[in-house]
Amino acid sequence: MKFLMTTAAAAILTACAGYSGAACAAPAQSSQAGGSAANAQDPFLWLENVESERALEQVKAWNARSLDTLQGLPVYDALYEEALEILTSRARIPYGEIRGGYVYNFWQDEAHVQGLWRRSPLEAYVAGEPEWDVLLDVDALREAEGEDWVWDGASCAPESDRCLVSLSHGGSDAHVAREFSLDSREFVEDGFFLPEAKSRTAWVDEDALIVATEWGEGTLTESGYPFVAKFWERGQPLADAQTVFEGEPTDVSVGSLTIRRDGEDHVFFVRGKTFYEDEIFSLEDDGGLQKLPLPGRVGFEGILDGRLIALLREDWSHQGTDYEQGEVVALSLEDMSAERVFSPQARQAVRGIATASDALYVELLDDVVGAALRLVPTAEGWQQEELPLPDNGVVSLVATDDERPDILLSFESLTVPDTLYHYDPSGGLSEVMALPELYDDEDVVVEQREAESADGTRVPYFVMAKRDVLEAGDAPTVQYGYGGFLIPTLPVYYETPARPQHGALAGKLWVSRGGVLVLSNIRGGGEFGPAWHEAALKANRQRAYDDFIAISEDLIADGVTSPQKLGAIGRSNGGLLMGVMMTQRPDLYAALDIGVPLLDMLRYDKLLAGASWTGEYGDPDVPEERETLLTYSPYQRLSADEDYPTPLFYTSTRDDRVHPGHARKAAARLEAMGKDFFYYENIEGGHGGTANQEQLAMRTALEYAYFVRQLMEGQEAD
């Protein structure tokens, strides 16, 4: 059966005819090197065999011992019920995305553990009374198919009822993609189907996709992501899809995206050379590929008025004009001329950008406090308007549609519950719905302070506690940190709840019991733009750790807490931070919550997606970079002669991003040294560590029960 093709689809079929570079070269073979001779002597390498019987038996033994203690604390049940009530509350705001006059939302609660994919007409949603139409019930799907499906998102063809629904086994990054009809509410028989892989897809039209996936041996990068993109027509066997773009095995990944603006389709290919450096190619009308003259470190933010909107993460010189990192620029897709759109001031950073039909919306951080701007192109330049949102909190751009001028956005802080707003240029700002208080914040205060790091840099942090607790001092304190990958740590009320340091969960489970919460804005994050991130890259990684230590010492010097009552929490890159705190300054902490961590920094690049992060940490195979990694790699620095605080490690067997072997091997090494620790490995959950809200409530309760045990002497039964 033959299908009619759009102009874009036809152009894709001839893409390689107009380009002779690496993007269309023959596939190269990928190999992943083993460890060094030193790594080969690691007695705990067997724990990297994720699902081996021996490894899982060890995990089960650690789990049983740790759960017996932590879940046996009298405070645990109350913590679990409090966490579950918040995480499954039906009063939570149903955030979603706008498409074709609807708001699409994925929802989980106590009755829908795995979740519902649903939509409401935008008009009803903005009026604060959504009319939900369930598209897919994941709990029912799991039961019907006997699979441990976890929702992983959906992408829909333009002006069509067809979508690709992604489902993972147990929450891993690898997923299955299945074509779904919004009209029939069913998966399409003999429709598009992609087997389990870390695929990247983009709709060209209703009958064609661009797919980057695992095509066989030698088609994945050293980081485990695809680098070969193919054009796939409806009715065609996947194996017959035609290659249209290729990167190299040494890249991080290759992907594509299509954007429809003003009735015109724009097709782009993105070659991720490193975690931070991309090459962007546009598909021309004649089927050729044009490499865009943008710097490697850049954010692709959308298209407006025939111009590609980009956020610069490095300085850029183009056609005689110099642009600075952190600026927003517009690149004409017709003649490749550029213009400056927005320039942040000192202590400001652009956190996000959203395109609407006639304007850009910019999410701005100003001294780690949020604001939102609307930028409209005019003959005289870009007209700027700040939206009239509350002060001293976090502003988030929630959803726009390229066919509409309006936007959904939210405001929150550690003590102010989320409020969702609708802004329409013709009607102004209106409140859509608000989250009720999820904990009693009476007498709770939030202060923004600064500490001086080892090199003299002033590093901000937030302190949240009851007023009388701060005044009394020497309080049980949990200090959160991340410090990497340009990700800021913000004082939010309820967002990305896999991190339980947010106002609602921490306020209910910790602050209400007399604890103090601290959020650390250390270097490596994005609080002050790309320069704040770059200050702690590779050889300068120690700066992030010095910043965290400086905040800990500041808290102790100011009498907020003491080493006997100070704990710290972090996950992923923040888990690495916790491992470094454990090995560099064990004297400062009585508890360390180490979640889904990187810990073996001499081997991290050989495990799962680790090779993609050498731009952040450095390459262990480069001698000088290896030496830097060795100065702080927690796994190598564990010592039988050191007195460590008893840590809590948690990870997931299904985490195919950060290998569970990091946490497993550190626990085994501590055990061999006769050191005590707690350990919890969830079988499901991927890098988030959990697959549903019940599992998240359990893990959150474990974490705070651990902190109560370690930091609140005599309060375990509270």
KEFITI-79377 format. One record per residue (C-alpha): x, y, z. Coordinates in steps of 0.05 Angstrom, whole numbers, plus 5000, padded with zeros to 4 digits. Layout:
{{X Y Z}},
...
END
This chain:
{{5000 5000 5000}},
{{5028 5068 4981}},
{{5018 5130 5023}},
{{5020 5202 5001}},
{{5078 5240 5032}},
{{5083 5311 5057}},
{{5136 5356 5028}},
{{5178 5344 5090}},
{{5172 5269 5084}},
{{5192 5270 5011}},
{{5252 5314 5027}},
{{5275 5266 5081}},
{{5280 5209 5030}},
{{5332 5248 4992}},
{{5368 5279 5052}},
{{5433 5242 5043}},
{{5437 5261 4970}},
{{5453 5332 4990}},
{{5502 5319 5046}},
{{5567 5280 5046}},
{{5592 5290 5117}},
{{5592 5245 5178}},
{{5516 5252 5185}},
{{5507 5205 5126}},
{{5569 5161 5132}},
{{5566 5086 5136}},
{{5554 5058 5206}},
{{5616 5049 5248}},
{{5623 4993 5299}},
{{5616 5011 5372}},
{{5655 4978 5428}},
{{5656 4990 5502}},
{{5723 4982 5535}},
{{5730 4942 5598}},
{{5762 4967 5661}},
{{5836 4979 5675}},
{{5880 4927 5708}},
{{5865 4961 5775}},
{{5790 4955 5763}},
{{5799 4881 5745}},
{{5825 4871 5817}},
{{5761 4900 5846}},
{{5733 4842 5888}},
{{5661 4869 5882}},
{{5656 4873 5806}},
{{5607 4815 5809}},
{{5555 4863 5837}},
{{5554 4899 5770}},
{{5519 4838 5741}},
{{5451 4871 5752}},
{{5404 4810 5754}},
{{5452 4754 5771}},
{{5425 4707 5824}},
{{5485 4720 5869}},
{{5478 4795 5865}},
{{5403 4795 5877}},
{{5410 4749 5937}},
{{5459 4798 5968}},
{{5411 4856 5953}},
{{5353 4819 5985}},
{{5395 4806 6048}},
{{5414 4879 6054}},
{{5342 4901 6041}},
{{5314 4854 6093}},
{{5363 4877 6147}},
{{5353 4951 6132}},
{{5277 4948 6125}},
{{5271 4909 6189}},
{{5305 4966 6227}},
{{5277 5027 6191}},
{{5206 5002 6182}},
{{5208 4977 6253}},
{{5217 5047 6281}},
{{5152 5070 6314}},
{{5154 5134 6272}},
{{5156 5097 6205}},
{{5081 5083 6197}},
{{5062 5155 6210}},
{{5115 5179 6160}},
{{5089 5131 6107}},
{{5017 5152 6116}},
{{5035 5226 6113}},
{{5077 5217 6050}},
{{5024 5175 6016}},
{{4970 5225 6032}},
{{5010 5281 5999}},
{{5034 5240 5939}},
{{4964 5214 5923}},
{{4924 5275 5942}},
{{4869 5289 5892}},
{{4877 5362 5909}},
{{4944 5363 5871}},
{{4944 5408 5810}},
{{4937 5365 5746}},
{{4992 5398 5706}},
{{4994 5381 5632}},
{{5011 5403 5561}},
{{4967 5440 5511}},
{{4953 5409 5444}},
{{4897 5423 5395}},
{{4850 5456 5445}},
{{4860 5404 5499}},
{{4903 5398 5561}},
{{4935 5329 5566}},
{{4953 5303 5636}},
{{4981 5240 5667}},
{{4951 5227 5736}},
{{4966 5179 5793}},
{{4929 5172 5859}},
{{4911 5117 5909}},
{{4859 5089 5861}},
{{4903 5094 5799}},
{{4971 5072 5823}},
{{5003 5066 5754}},
{{4963 5124 5727}},
{{4913 5151 5676}},
{{4930 5188 5612}},
{{4873 5237 5602}},
{{4853 5303 5571}},
{{4805 5360 5583}},
{{4781 5415 5537}},
{{4826 5475 5549}},
{{4767 5522 5560}},
{{4741 5480 5618}},
{{4811 5470 5646}},
{{4826 5545 5647}},
{{4759 5557 5681}},
{{4784 5513 5737}},
{{4734 5457 5724}},
{{4769 5406 5679}},
{{4725 5356 5643}},
{{4770 5295 5641}},
{{4766 5243 5586}},
{{4808 5182 5601}},
{{4850 5160 5542}},
{{4891 5103 5573}},
{{4887 5068 5641}},
{{4957 5040 5654}},
{{4934 4998 5713}},
{{4882 4964 5669}},
{{4933 4955 5614}},
{{4982 4921 5661}},
{{4928 4873 5685}},
{{4903 4858 5615}},
{{4972 4846 5585}},
{{5008 4817 5646}},
{{5066 4866 5638}},
{{5097 4912 5690}},
{{5084 4973 5647}},
{{5105 5042 5672}},
{{5082 5105 5635}},
{{5139 5139 5597}},
{{5102 5193 5558}},
{{5069 5203 5491}},
{{5082 5243 5427}},
{{5028 5258 5376}},
{{5028 5271 5302}},
{{5009 5342 5281}},
{{4936 5352 5264}},
{{4922 5278 5275}},
{{4892 5231 5327}},
{{4953 5186 5324}},
{{5004 5184 5380}},
{{5064 5142 5400}},
{{5055 5119 5472}},
{{5119 5098 5508}},
{{5116 5045 5562}},
{{5176 5018 5600}},
{{5185 4954 5640}},
{{5190 4975 5712}},
{{5208 5047 5698}},
{{5273 5039 5659}},
{{5297 5089 5607}},
{{5289 5037 5553}},
{{5217 5034 5529}},
{{5169 5004 5480}},
{{5133 5053 5433}},
{{5063 5035 5408}},
{{5017 5073 5362}},
{{4953 5096 5396}},
{{4889 5127 5368}},
{{4859 5184 5408}},
{{4792 5175 5373}},
{{4784 5101 5387}},
{{4822 5101 5454}},
{{4858 5038 5431}},
{{4926 5017 5406}},
{{4927 5014 5330}},
{{4927 4944 5302}},
{{4987 4936 5256}},
{{5007 5007 5273}},
{{5076 5035 5286}},
{{5112 4993 5339}},
{{5183 4999 5366}},
{{5213 4944 5409}},
{{5245 4960 5476}},
{{5303 5008 5468}},
{{5325 5079 5485}},
{{5292 5104 5421}},
{{5284 5175 5397}},
{{5225 5189 5351}},
{{5194 5247 5314}},
{{5130 5248 5272}},
{{5138 5275 5202}},
{{5064 5267 5187}},
{{5010 5217 5205}},
{{5042 5164 5162}},
{{5116 5173 5173}},
{{5166 5177 5230}},
{{5240 5192 5239}},
{{5267 5139 5286}},
{{5333 5133 5321}},
{{5337 5067 5357}},
{{5380 5004 5364}},
{{5383 4977 5293}},
{{5430 4920 5310}},
{{5503 4910 5328}},
{{5544 4973 5321}},
{{5487 5023 5320}},
{{5492 5048 5392}},
{{5540 5099 5419}},
{{5589 5083 5475}},
{{5537 5115 5521}},
{{5484 5065 5499}},
{{5441 5112 5457}},
{{5426 5108 5382}},
{{5466 5147 5331}},
{{5430 5124 5267}},
{{5365 5158 5248}},
{{5319 5129 5194}},
{{5256 5149 5157}},
{{5200 5099 5169}},
{{5136 5098 5128}},
{{5070 5067 5150}},
{{5063 4995 5125}},
{{5139 4988 5116}},
{{5177 4936 5157}},
{{5221 4972 5208}},
{{5281 4936 5180}},
{{5269 4970 5112}},
{{5269 5041 5140}},
{{5318 5086 5102}},
{{5377 5117 5137}},
{{5375 5193 5133}},
{{5425 5215 5187}},
{{5483 5185 5225}},
{{5530 5208 5278}},
{{5589 5171 5306}},
{{5596 5116 5359}},
{{5635 5165 5402}},
{{5576 5214 5403}},
{{5526 5213 5461}},
{{5465 5205 5416}},
{{5428 5227 5354}},
{{5356 5251 5351}},
{{5308 5291 5309}},
{{5250 5338 5318}},
{{5196 5367 5274}},
{{5162 5433 5288}},
{{5101 5457 5250}},
{{5095 5533 5249}},
{{5046 5574 5207}},
{{5030 5514 5164}},
{{5103 5498 5149}},
{{5140 5437 5174}},
{{5211 5446 5199}},
{{5253 5383 5207}},
{{5318 5382 5247}},
{{5370 5331 5265}},
{{5410 5339 5329}},
{{5477 5305 5336}},
{{5498 5303 5410}},
{{5574 5301 5405}},
{{5580 5306 5480}},
{{5531 5315 5536}},
{{5535 5391 5525}},
{{5557 5399 5453}},
{{5508 5391 5396}},
{{5509 5400 5321}},
{{5441 5419 5292}},
{{5422 5406 5220}},
{{5360 5432 5184}},
{{5327 5393 5127}},
{{5324 5439 5066}},
{{5269 5440 5014}},
{{5314 5405 4964}},
{{5327 5347 5012}},
{{5396 5370 5033}},
{{5420 5381 5103}},
{{5447 5448 5127}},
{{5489 5452 5190}},
{{5465 5512 5230}},
{{5520 5562 5249}},
{{5505 5557 5324}},
{{5557 5542 5378}},
{{5561 5472 5406}},
{{5536 5491 5476}},
{{5467 5517 5460}},
{{5394 5504 5478}},
{{5345 5495 5420}},
{{5282 5529 5446}},
{{5234 5530 5387}},
{{5214 5572 5326}},
{{5179 5639 5323}},
{{5167 5681 5261}},
{{5215 5641 5218}},
{{5270 5646 5269}},
{{5302 5591 5311}},
{{5304 5612 5385}},
{{5368 5591 5420}},
{{5395 5599 5491}},
{{5470 5607 5489}},
{{5511 5567 5539}},
{{5577 5594 5512}},
{{5601 5658 5478}},
{{5586 5662 5404}},
{{5613 5706 5348}},
{{5569 5708 5286}},
{{5571 5754 5225}},
{{5613 5805 5262}},
{{5572 5807 5326}},
{{5593 5778 5393}},
{{5541 5746 5438}},
{{5552 5725 5510}},
{{5535 5659 5543}},
{{5468 5662 5578}},
{{5436 5706 5524}},
{{5375 5688 5483}},
{{5384 5697 5408}},
{{5341 5688 5345}},
{{5372 5657 5283}},
{{5336 5669 5216}},
{{5324 5603 5181}},
{{5322 5641 5115}},
{{5388 5678 5114}},
{{5422 5655 5179}},
{{5426 5726 5207}},
{{5420 5731 5282}},
{{5394 5781 5332}},
{{5397 5789 5407}},
{{5330 5775 5442}},
{{5346 5779 5516}},
{{5408 5790 5558}},
{{5405 5771 5632}},
{{5439 5816 5682}},
{{5489 5795 5736}},
{{5459 5744 5785}},
{{5405 5728 5734}},
{{5396 5665 5692}},
{{5346 5643 5639}},
{{5317 5577 5665}},
{{5269 5563 5609}},
{{5236 5588 5545}},
{{5169 5572 5514}},
{{5143 5594 5446}},
{{5072 5617 5432}},
{{5039 5640 5368}},
{{5066 5711 5371}},
{{5114 5715 5429}},
{{5166 5682 5473}},
{{5157 5669 5547}},
{{5220 5669 5589}},
{{5228 5637 5657}},
{{5280 5679 5695}},
{{5319 5668 5759}},
{{5341 5731 5795}},
{{5383 5714 5856}},
{{5349 5646 5855}},
{{5280 5680 5856}},
{{5233 5669 5798}},
{{5199 5715 5747}},
{{5167 5708 5679}},
{{5175 5753 5618}},
{{5137 5759 5553}},
{{5179 5780 5493}},
{{5145 5803 5429}},
{{5183 5815 5364}},
{{5171 5885 5335}},
{{5203 5928 5281}},
{{5241 5965 5337}},
{{5265 5902 5371}},
{{5238 5855 5424}},
{{5186 5886 5469}},
{{5192 5861 5540}},
{{5137 5853 5593}},
{{5142 5822 5662}},
{{5081 5783 5682}},
{{5048 5805 5747}},
{{5062 5743 5789}},
{{5076 5740 5864}},
{{5146 5755 5889}},
{{5198 5713 5926}},
{{5183 5645 5899}},
{{5191 5598 5841}},
{{5158 5612 5774}},
{{5150 5556 5723}},
{{5127 5558 5651}},
{{5077 5501 5648}},
{{5049 5498 5578}},
{{5041 5537 5513}},
{{5017 5519 5443}},
{{5050 5548 5380}},
{{4980 5562 5353}},
{{4958 5604 5413}},
{{4984 5669 5446}},
{{4969 5648 5518}},
{{5006 5608 5571}},
{{4996 5567 5633}},
{{5047 5580 5688}},
{{5054 5569 5763}},
{{5081 5601 5826}},
{{5103 5568 5891}},
{{5153 5572 5947}},
{{5173 5528 6006}},
{{5114 5555 6045}},
{{5066 5577 5990}},
{{5029 5520 5955}},
{{5029 5517 5879}},
{{4981 5563 5844}},
{{4967 5553 5770}},
{{4955 5615 5728}},
{{4930 5629 5658}},
{{4958 5689 5622}},
{{4925 5716 5559}},
{{4953 5780 5529}},
{{4882 5804 5516}},
{{4854 5787 5584}},
{{4913 5789 5632}},
{{4929 5741 5688}},
{{4878 5697 5722}},
{{4882 5642 5774}},
{{4862 5573 5748}},
{{4869 5530 5810}},
{{4911 5525 5873}},
{{4939 5470 5915}},
{{4913 5472 5987}},
{{4963 5472 6044}},
{{4993 5402 6051}},
{{5026 5417 6118}},
{{5017 5467 6174}},
{{5064 5524 6158}},
{{5045 5566 6218}},
{{5108 5597 6248}},
{{5150 5566 6192}},
{{5202 5615 6165}},
{{5246 5612 6104}},
{{5311 5651 6101}},
{{5361 5660 6045}},
{{5433 5662 6070}},
{{5503 5659 6041}},
{{5566 5621 6059}},
{{5637 5636 6038}},
{{5669 5578 6000}},
{{5743 5558 6003}},
{{5761 5604 5945}},
{{5721 5664 5972}},
{{5659 5654 5928}},
{{5594 5672 5962}},
{{5546 5613 5957}},
{{5471 5622 5973}},
{{5427 5573 6010}},
{{5356 5570 6038}},
{{5338 5551 6110}},
{{5268 5528 6127}},
{{5245 5515 6199}},
{{5197 5534 6253}},
{{5215 5601 6282}},
{{5225 5576 6352}},
{{5269 5518 6327}},
{{5316 5568 6292}},
{{5317 5612 6353}},
{{5334 5555 6399}},
{{5389 5528 6353}},
{{5426 5462 6352}},
{{5368 5430 6314}},
{{5365 5366 6274}},
{{5381 5390 6203}},
{{5378 5359 6134}},
{{5420 5394 6080}},
{{5402 5379 6007}},
{{5450 5387 5949}},
{{5459 5370 5876}},
{{5509 5416 5841}},
{{5514 5390 5771}},
{{5490 5389 5698}},
{{5465 5461 5699}},
{{5406 5441 5743}},
{{5387 5492 5796}},
{{5362 5475 5866}},
{{5300 5516 5878}},
{{5254 5527 5938}},
{{5193 5493 5910}},
{{5130 5469 5947}},
{{5113 5408 5905}},
{{5150 5391 5841}},
{{5185 5328 5816}},
{{5167 5292 5881}},
{{5220 5238 5872}},
{{5263 5289 5910}},
{{5233 5292 5980}},
{{5267 5358 5999}},
{{5208 5399 5974}},
{{5167 5444 6020}},
{{5105 5399 6025}},
{{5139 5332 6039}},
{{5196 5361 6081}},
{{5148 5408 6117}},
{{5101 5352 6137}},
{{5151 5296 6151}},
{{5210 5336 6178}},
{{5199 5409 6195}},
{{5135 5395 6233}},
{{5175 5348 6278}},
{{5225 5402 6296}},
{{5274 5392 6239}},
{{5309 5443 6194}},
{{5313 5437 6118}},
{{5370 5469 6079}},
{{5374 5477 6003}},
{{5445 5488 5977}},
{{5456 5529 5913}},
{{5526 5504 5901}},
{{5567 5512 5838}},
{{5555 5461 5783}},
{{5481 5479 5782}},
{{5445 5530 5740}},
{{5424 5581 5792}},
{{5466 5636 5759}},
{{5471 5610 5688}},
{{5524 5571 5649}},
{{5583 5604 5684}},
{{5559 5577 5752}},
{{5556 5508 5722}},
{{5623 5512 5686}},
{{5658 5534 5750}},
{{5653 5463 5776}},
{{5666 5422 5714}},
{{5719 5367 5709}},
{{5784 5391 5742}},
{{5745 5442 5782}},
{{5695 5392 5812}},
{{5722 5402 5881}},
{{5691 5472 5882}},
{{5621 5442 5886}},
{{5642 5400 5945}},
{{5677 5458 5979}},
{{5613 5499 5970}},
{{5571 5445 6004}},
{{5621 5439 6061}},
{{5622 5515 6069}},
{{5547 5515 6079}},
{{5551 5459 6129}},
{{5604 5496 6168}},
{{5564 5560 6164}},
{{5503 5525 6194}},
{{5546 5499 6251}},
{{5581 5565 6263}},
{{5514 5602 6265}},
{{5488 5552 6317}},
{{5433 5525 6272}},
{{5458 5455 6283}},
{{5518 5413 6303}},
{{5556 5355 6272}},
{{5518 5307 6317}},
{{5452 5333 6288}},
{{5470 5349 6216}},
{{5450 5303 6159}},
{{5454 5310 6084}},
{{5414 5284 6025}},
{{5426 5279 5950}},
{{5410 5233 5892}},
{{5443 5216 5826}},
{{5498 5269 5818}},
{{5475 5290 5887}},
{{5488 5219 5909}},
{{5560 5228 5886}},
{{5562 5292 5927}},
{{5539 5253 5988}},
{{5593 5200 5976}},
{{5645 5255 5973}},
{{5619 5285 6038}},
{{5624 5217 6071}},
{{5697 5207 6050}},
{{5723 5279 6054}},
{{5687 5306 6116}},
{{5655 5249 6156}},
{{5665 5292 6218}},
{{5612 5341 6195}},
{{5552 5294 6189}},
{{5513 5243 6230}},
{{5472 5219 6171}},
{{5481 5215 6096}},
{{5424 5195 6049}},
{{5457 5171 5985}},
{{5407 5160 5929}},
{{5417 5126 5860}},
{{5489 5149 5864}},
{{5552 5151 5822}},
{{5607 5127 5869}},
{{5660 5090 5828}},
{{5687 5149 5787}},
{{5743 5108 5757}},
{{5693 5062 5724}},
{{5629 5103 5717}},
{{5640 5113 5642}},
{{5639 5038 5630}},
{{5571 5029 5663}},
{{5505 5042 5625}},
{{5499 5116 5605}},
{{5561 5136 5642}},
{{5603 5151 5580}},
{{5556 5209 5564}},
{{5578 5246 5626}},
{{5653 5253 5613}},
{{5640 5325 5594}},
{{5616 5337 5665}},
{{5667 5296 5705}},
{{5725 5280 5660}},
{{5748 5216 5626}},
{{5781 5162 5670}},
{{5821 5139 5610}},
{{5856 5207 5604}},
{{5913 5205 5655}},
{{5907 5276 5682}},
{{5831 5272 5686}},
{{5836 5204 5720}},
{{5881 5235 5773}},
{{5829 5288 5787}},
{{5774 5236 5793}},
{{5817 5195 5840}},
{{5822 5254 5888}},
{{5748 5249 5904}},
{{5720 5183 5878}},
{{5682 5157 5940}},
{{5688 5083 5924}},
{{5764 5085 5920}},
{{5771 5132 5981}},
{{5733 5088 6030}},
{{5780 5070 6086}},
{{5777 5019 6142}},
{{5813 5069 6187}},
{{5759 5123 6181}},
{{5699 5131 6227}},
{{5640 5144 6181}},
{{5568 5163 6197}},
{{5521 5105 6182}},
{{5496 5120 6111}},
{{5432 5101 6076}},
{{5441 5078 6004}},
{{5382 5069 5957}},
{{5379 5050 5884}},
{{5337 5011 5834}},
{{5351 4945 5798}},
{{5315 4976 5738}},
{{5358 5038 5736}},
{{5389 5036 5667}},
{{5419 5105 5672}},
{{5461 5104 5736}},
{{5482 5032 5747}},
{{5460 5001 5814}},
{{5529 4972 5819}},
{{5554 5038 5846}},
{{5512 5033 5909}},
{{5520 4957 5914}},
{{5596 4959 5911}},
{{5602 5015 5962}},
{{5557 4977 6010}},
{{5597 4913 6000}},
{{5662 4950 6012}},
{{5636 4980 6076}},
{{5611 4912 6098}},
{{5680 4882 6086}},
{{5710 4937 6129}},
{{5661 4921 6185}},
{{5623 4987 6177}},
{{5549 4995 6188}},
{{5501 5020 6134}},
{{5429 5017 6110}},
{{5411 4995 6040}},
{{5347 4993 5999}},
{{5343 4971 5926}},
{{5275 4973 5893}},
{{5266 4922 5837}},
{{5225 4972 5797}},
{{5232 5047 5787}},
{{5287 5065 5737}},
{{5330 5124 5755}},
{{5273 5155 5795}},
{{5280 5096 5843}},
{{5205 5082 5845}},
{{5151 5063 5794}},
{{5090 5092 5829}},
{{5067 5137 5886}},
{{5061 5080 5936}},
{{5133 5060 5925}},
{{5154 5133 5929}},
{{5116 5141 5994}},
{{5152 5080 6022}},
{{5221 5105 6002}},
{{5207 5175 6027}},
{{5185 5147 6094}},
{{5248 5105 6098}},
{{5291 5166 6086}},
{{5258 5208 6139}},
{{5254 5150 6188}},
{{5329 5144 6178}},
{{5339 5218 6192}},
{{5295 5213 6255}},
{{5337 5154 6279}},
{{5404 5187 6265}},
{{5390 5259 6283}},
{{5331 5261 6332}},
{{5354 5223 6392}},
{{5295 5200 6434}},
{{5243 5220 6381}},
{{5239 5155 6341}},
{{5170 5143 6370}},
{{5143 5213 6352}},
END
